[in-house]
Amino acid sequence: MSLILRESLTSAQGYKWASDWDSIYSKIWHERAERQYEYDCEHGIGAFQRKEQEELQKAHQFFVDFEKKYMGD
């Protein structure tokens, strides 16, 4: 994680270390785009998004089942 020194009105010295969230998010999205491109090249256009949607649906179903089993209906 990259840290940068930013001016801050809240600190006594006027400066504090803060993470550079723009560069962090940019790196995350760049890596995701590369994974999506590689997966889609191998499995067809839109395959990455379909796979991602299936994984999200499985996670959602897990929590639905968990709530029914342990929280009552």
C-alpha distances in whole Angstrom, upper triangle without the diagonal:
4,6,10,13,15,19,20,23,23,22,25,23,22,19,16,12,10,7,8,9,11,9,7,11,12,10,12,15,15,15,17,20,20,21,23,25,25,27,29,30,31,33,34,32,31,31,27,28,31,29,26,29,31,28,27,31,31,29,31,34,33,32,35,37,35,37,40,40,39,39,43,44
4,7,10,13,16,18,21,21,20,23,21,20,16,14,10,9,6,6,9,10,8,8,12,12,11,13,16,16,17,19,21,21,23,25,26,27,29,31,32,33,35,36,34,33,33,29,30,33,32,29,31,34,31,30,34,34,32,34,37,36,35,38,40,39,40,43,44,42,42,46,47
4,7,9,13,14,18,18,16,19,17,16,13,10,6,6,4,6,9,11,10,10,14,15,14,16,19,19,20,22,24,25,26,28,30,31,32,34,35,37,38,39,37,36,36,32,32,36,34,31,34,36,33,32,36,36,34,35,39,37,36,40,42,40,40,44,45,43,43,46,47
4,6,10,12,16,16,15,17,15,14,10,8,6,6,6,6,10,12,11,12,15,16,16,18,21,21,22,24,26,27,28,30,31,33,34,36,37,39,40,41,39,38,38,34,34,38,37,34,36,38,36,35,38,39,36,38,41,40,39,42,44,42,43,47,47,46,45,49,50
4,7,9,13,14,12,14,12,10,7,6,5,6,9,9,13,14,14,16,18,19,20,22,24,25,26,28,29,30,32,34,35,36,38,40,41,43,44,44,42,41,41,38,38,41,40,37,39,41,39,38,41,42,39,40,44,43,41,44,47,45,45,49,49,47,47,50,51
4,6,10,11,11,13,11,9,6,6,6,7,9,10,13,14,15,16,18,19,21,22,24,25,27,29,30,31,33,34,36,37,39,40,42,44,45,45,42,41,42,38,38,41,40,37,39,41,39,37,41,42,39,40,43,43,41,44,46,44,44,48,49,47,46,49,50
4,7,9,9,11,9,6,4,7,9,10,13,13,16,17,18,20,21,23,24,26,27,28,30,32,33,35,36,38,39,41,42,43,45,47,48,48,45,44,45,41,40,44,43,40,41,44,42,40,43,44,41,42,46,45,43,46,48,46,46,50,51,49,48,51,52
4,5,6,9,8,5,5,6,9,10,13,14,16,18,20,20,22,24,25,27,28,30,31,32,34,36,37,38,40,42,43,44,46,48,48,48,46,44,45,41,40,44,43,40,41,44,41,39,42,43,40,41,44,43,41,44,47,45,44,48,49,47,45,49,49
4,6,8,9,6,8,9,13,13,17,18,19,21,23,24,25,27,29,30,31,33,35,36,37,39,40,41,43,45,46,47,49,51,51,51,49,47,48,44,43,46,46,42,43,46,44,41,44,46,42,42,46,45,43,45,48,46,45,49,50,48,46,49,50
4,7,9,7,8,9,12,13,16,18,19,22,24,24,25,27,29,30,31,33,35,35,37,39,40,41,43,45,46,47,49,51,51,51,49,47,48,44,43,46,45,41,42,45,42,40,43,44,41,41,44,43,41,43,46,44,43,47,48,45,44,47,48
4,6,5,6,7,10,12,16,18,20,22,24,24,26,28,29,30,32,33,35,36,38,39,40,42,44,45,46,48,50,51,52,52,50,48,48,45,44,47,46,42,44,46,43,41,44,45,42,42,46,44,42,45,47,45,44,48,49,46,45,48,50
4,6,8,9,13,15,19,21,23,26,27,27,29,31,32,33,35,37,38,39,41,43,44,45,47,49,50,51,53,55,55,56,53,51,52,48,48,51,50,46,47,50,47,45,48,49,45,46,49,48,46,48,51,48,48,51,52,49,48,52,53
4,6,8,11,14,18,20,22,24,25,26,28,30,31,32,34,36,37,38,40,41,43,44,46,47,49,50,52,54,55,55,53,51,52,48,47,50,49,46,48,50,47,45,49,49,46,47,50,49,47,50,52,50,49,53,54,51,50,54,55
4,7,11,13,16,18,20,22,23,24,26,28,29,30,32,33,35,36,38,40,41,42,44,46,47,48,50,52,53,53,50,49,49,46,45,48,47,44,46,48,45,44,47,48,45,45,49,48,45,48,51,48,48,52,53,50,49,53,54
4,7,9,13,15,17,19,20,21,23,25,26,27,29,30,32,33,35,36,38,39,41,42,44,45,47,48,49,50,47,46,46,43,42,45,45,41,43,45,43,41,44,45,42,43,46,45,43,46,49,46,46,50,51,49,48,51,52
4,6,10,12,15,17,18,18,21,22,23,24,27,28,29,31,33,34,35,37,38,40,41,43,44,46,47,47,45,43,44,40,40,43,42,38,40,42,40,38,41,42,39,40,43,42,40,43,45,43,43,47,48,45,45,48,49
4,7,10,12,15,15,15,18,20,20,21,24,25,26,27,29,31,32,34,35,36,38,39,41,43,43,44,42,40,41,37,37,40,39,35,37,40,37,35,39,39,36,38,41,40,38,41,43,41,41,45,46,44,43,47,48
4,6,9,12,12,12,15,16,17,18,20,22,23,24,26,28,29,30,32,34,35,36,38,40,40,41,39,37,37,34,33,36,35,32,34,36,34,32,36,36,33,34,38,37,35,38,40,38,39,42,43,41,41,44,45
4,6,9,9,8,11,13,13,14,17,18,19,21,23,24,25,27,28,30,31,33,34,36,37,37,35,34,34,30,30,33,32,29,31,33,30,29,33,33,30,32,35,34,33,36,38,36,37,40,41,39,39,42,43
4,6,6,6,9,10,11,13,15,16,17,19,20,22,23,25,26,28,29,31,32,34,35,35,33,32,32,29,28,32,31,28,30,32,30,29,32,33,31,32,35,35,34,37,39,37,38,41,42,41,40,44,44
4,5,5,6,8,10,10,12,14,15,16,18,20,21,22,24,26,27,28,30,32,32,32,30,29,29,26,25,28,28,24,26,29,27,25,29,30,27,28,32,31,30,33,36,34,35,38,39,38,37,40,41
4,5,5,6,9,10,11,12,14,15,16,18,20,21,22,24,26,27,28,30,31,31,28,27,28,25,24,28,27,24,26,29,27,26,29,31,28,29,33,33,32,34,37,36,36,40,41,40,39,42,43
4,6,5,6,9,10,10,12,14,15,16,18,20,21,23,24,25,27,29,30,30,28,27,28,24,24,28,27,24,26,29,27,26,30,31,29,30,34,33,33,36,38,37,38,41,42,41,41,44,44
4,5,5,6,9,10,11,12,14,16,17,18,20,22,23,24,26,28,29,29,27,26,26,22,22,26,25,22,24,27,24,23,27,28,26,27,31,30,29,32,35,33,34,38,39,38,37,41,41
4,5,5,6,8,10,10,12,14,15,16,18,20,21,22,24,26,26,26,24,23,23,20,19,23,22,19,21,24,22,21,24,26,24,25,28,28,28,30,33,32,33,36,37,36,36,39,39
4,5,5,6,9,10,10,12,14,15,16,18,20,21,22,25,25,25,23,22,23,19,19,23,23,20,22,25,23,23,26,28,26,27,31,31,30,33,35,35,36,39,40,39,39,42,42
4,6,5,6,9,10,11,12,14,15,17,18,20,21,23,24,25,23,22,22,19,19,23,22,19,22,25,23,22,26,27,25,27,30,30,30,33,35,34,35,39,39,39,39,42,42
4,6,5,6,9,10,11,12,14,16,17,18,20,22,22,23,21,20,20,16,16,20,19,16,19,21,19,19,22,23,21,23,27,26,26,29,31,30,32,35,36,35,35,38,39
4,5,5,6,9,10,10,12,14,15,16,18,20,21,20,18,17,18,14,14,18,17,15,17,20,19,18,22,23,22,23,26,27,27,29,31,31,32,35,36,36,36,39,39
4,5,5,6,9,10,11,12,14,15,17,19,20,20,18,17,18,15,16,19,19,17,20,22,21,21,24,25,24,26,29,29,30,32,34,34,36,38,39,39,40,42,42
4,5,5,6,9,10,11,12,14,15,17,18,19,18,17,17,13,15,18,17,15,18,20,19,19,23,23,23,25,28,27,28,31,33,32,34,37,37,37,38,41,41
4,5,5,6,9,10,10,12,14,16,16,17,15,14,14,10,11,15,13,11,15,17,15,16,19,20,20,22,24,25,25,28,30,30,31,34,35,35,35,38,38
4,5,5,6,9,10,10,12,14,15,15,13,12,13,10,11,15,14,13,16,18,18,18,21,23,22,24,27,27,28,30,32,32,34,36,37,38,38,40,40
4,5,5,6,9,10,11,13,14,15,14,14,14,11,13,16,15,15,18,20,19,20,23,24,24,26,28,29,30,32,34,34,36,38,39,40,40,42,42
4,6,5,6,8,10,11,12,13,13,12,11,8,11,14,12,12,15,17,15,17,20,21,21,23,25,26,27,29,31,31,33,35,36,37,37,40,40
4,6,5,6,8,10,10,11,9,9,8,6,8,11,10,10,13,15,15,16,19,20,20,22,24,25,26,28,30,31,32,34,35,36,37,39,38
4,6,5,6,9,10,10,9,10,10,8,11,13,13,13,16,18,18,20,22,23,24,26,28,29,30,32,33,34,36,38,39,40,41,43,42
4,6,5,6,9,10,10,11,10,9,12,14,13,14,17,18,18,20,23,23,24,26,28,29,30,32,34,34,37,38,39,40,41,43,43
4,5,5,6,8,9,9,7,6,10,11,10,11,14,15,15,17,19,20,21,23,25,26,28,29,30,31,34,35,36,37,38,40,40
4,5,5,5,5,6,6,6,9,10,10,12,14,15,16,18,20,21,22,24,26,27,29,30,31,33,35,36,37,39,39,41,40
4,6,6,7,10,9,10,13,14,14,16,18,19,20,22,24,24,26,28,29,30,32,34,35,36,38,40,41,42,43,45,44
4,6,9,11,9,10,13,14,13,15,18,18,19,21,23,23,25,27,28,29,31,33,34,35,37,39,39,41,42,43,43
4,7,8,6,8,11,11,10,13,15,15,16,19,20,21,23,25,25,27,29,30,31,33,35,36,37,39,40,41,40
4,6,6,8,11,11,11,14,15,16,18,20,21,22,24,25,26,28,30,31,32,34,36,37,38,40,41,42,41
4,6,8,9,10,12,13,14,16,18,19,20,22,24,25,26,28,30,30,32,34,35,36,38,40,40,41,40
4,6,5,6,9,10,11,12,14,15,17,19,20,21,23,25,26,27,29,30,32,33,35,36,37,38,36
4,5,5,6,8,10,11,12,14,15,17,18,20,21,23,25,26,27,29,30,31,33,35,35,36,35
4,5,5,6,9,10,11,12,14,15,17,18,20,21,23,24,26,27,29,30,32,33,34,35,35
4,5,5,6,9,10,10,12,14,15,16,18,20,21,22,24,26,27,28,30,31,32,33,32
4,5,5,6,9,10,10,12,14,15,16,18,20,21,22,24,26,27,28,30,31,32,31
4,5,5,6,9,10,11,13,14,15,17,19,20,21,23,25,26,27,29,29,31,30
4,5,5,6,9,10,11,12,14,16,17,18,20,21,23,25,26,27,28,29,29
4,5,5,6,9,10,10,12,14,16,16,18,20,21,22,24,26,26,27,26
4,5,5,6,9,10,10,12,15,15,16,18,20,21,22,24,25,26,25
4,5,5,6,9,10,11,13,14,15,17,19,20,21,23,23,25,25
4,5,5,6,9,10,11,12,14,15,17,19,20,21,21,23,23
4,5,5,6,9,10,10,12,14,15,16,18,20,20,21,20
4,5,5,6,9,10,10,12,14,15,16,18,19,20,20
4,5,5,7,9,10,11,13,14,15,16,17,19,19
4,5,5,6,9,10,11,13,14,15,16,17,17
4,5,5,6,8,10,11,12,14,15,15,15
4,6,5,6,9,10,10,12,13,15,15
4,5,5,6,9,10,10,11,13,13
4,5,5,6,9,10,10,11,10
4,5,5,6,9,10,10,10
4,5,5,6,8,9,11
4,5,5,5,7,8
4,6,6,5,6
4,6,6,8
4,6,9
4,7
4
